[in-house]
Amino acid sequence: MSKLQPTQLSSANTGLNLKFIKQNFSTLIKVISIFLIASAIGLELGNIYILITNSKLPSSLNPIFWIERFAVTIHFLEAIIAAFFAPSRKKMPVQYGIYTFFVGTVGLLELFQEEFRTK
């Protein structure tokens, strides 16, 4: 029986650690993304309520609303792309589009990584 050299052991360990880190990092991104997109929707609903009731919103909050609208728009575009490509990956388009809307780019990466794994 041959023993593993220290360099072989550390390189095998590194590959395992990178996979573990990547998996946990994407899970963390998903959780944060869901929270932030839900918060952005809540902010926008609050903004609509303020407009309907003719209330004043502090102008210092305008940059936050622009960032929120940009993020929601990008997530919406990602959801459309995911819904378009989902049937070719044997996924339900509406379900995967909604999933991608909330998790963002991670959902698209998951959808397209399946293609590369099967080839």
N, C-alpha and C positions, 0 to 999 in steps of 0.2 A: 504494500500500500504506500502510495506516495503522499507526502504531506504537502499542504498548500504553503507556498512561500508567502511571507508577509505582504508583498506587493499584490499577489493574486487575491489574497483574502480581502485587502482593502478595496481593490477594484470591484470585486463581486459585491461587497458591502455597499459601495458607493452607488452602484446601479440600483440596488434595492432601496436605498435611502432616497434617491432621486425620484423613483416611482412613487414611494410613500409620500414624499413631500408634494409631488405634483397632484396626487389624488386628494390629499388633505387641503392643499391650496385651492384647488378648483371647488371643493365643497365650501370652503370659507368664502370664496368669491360669490358662489351661488346664494348663500345665506345673506350676505351683505347686500347683494344686488336685489334680491326679493324685498328686503326691508326698505332699501332706498327707492325702488320703483313704486312700492306701495305708498311710501311717504310722499313721493312726487305727485302721485295721483291725489292724495289727500290735500296737498298744498294747492293743487290746481282747483279742486273742488272748493276749498276755502276761498280762493281768489275769485271764483265765479260767484260765490255767495256774497263776497264783499262788493262786487260789481252790481249785483242785483239789488242789494240794499243801499246802494249809493254811499257806502262808507269809504273812508280814506285809508289807504295803505301807505305805510312809510316808504318813501322813495329809496331808502337804503336796502330794502328787500328786493328791488328790481333785478339786481344781478343774480340773486338766488333763483328767481323765477325763470330767468333766461337759461341758466344752467340746467334747471329742472326740465324745461321744455326741450332743450337740446338732447338731454339724456332720453327722455320719453320718445322723441322723434327717432333717434338712432335705434333704440330698442324696438320700436314699431317697424322700422325698415328691416331689421334683423329677423323679426317675426314673420314678415312677408316672405323673405328669402327662405326661411326654414319651412314655411307652409308650402312654398313652391317646390322645394326639393324633397320634402318628406315622403311623398308617395313613391319616389324612385328608391328610397331606402326602406320601404315597407313600414312606414310610420303613418299615423293618422295626421293629416295636414293641420286641421284646426287645433287639435290637442298639442301637437308639437310647436305650432306657431305661438300659442298662448304660453307654453313652457319657455320658449326662447324669448318671448317678450319680457318675462320676469327675470330670467337668469342671464340674458344678454349673450355676449359673444361665446361664453362657455357652452351654451346650447348649440350654437352653430358648429363649434369645434367638435363637440360630441357627435353631431350628425355627420360631419364629413370625415371624422376619424374612423367611423365604422366602414366607410368606403375603402380606406387605405388598408384596414386590417383584413378585409375580405379578399383583396387582390394579392 
